[in-house]
Amino acid sequence: MSAEASAPAVITTDTVRELLSDRKIFPGVPDDLGEDAELVLDSLGLVWLLHVVEERYGLVVEPSDDDIAQLTSLRRLTEFLSTARPEAPEGGEPVDR
């Protein structure tokens, strides 16, 4: 398998901004949301965001309570999601980056 075929998805601020625009994640997100603007996701929005990241990009994210407390801006969400690991193949270990 080539390195390109196994490369994980790259999560950028534009990717996260697009994900946040889903009304199930963040209803009414402003188009001009700055990267460091204060952002508060409710628990249901965060769960849906993580579900969509796994569904669309095959990335599994399991934040701790401390992680969740730090997810307060577009930049911090992007940084956190960029640490996500690809989902493990059936019966296997997750693919390392």
URPENOR-V944934 format. One line per field, one symbol per residue. ss: DSSP state (~ for helix, > for strand, _ for the rest). Layout:
# URPENOR-V944934
ss->???
This chain:
# URPENOR-V944934
ss->__~~~~______~~~~~~~~______________________~~~~~~~~~~~~~~~_>>____~~~~~~___~~~~~~~~___>>___________
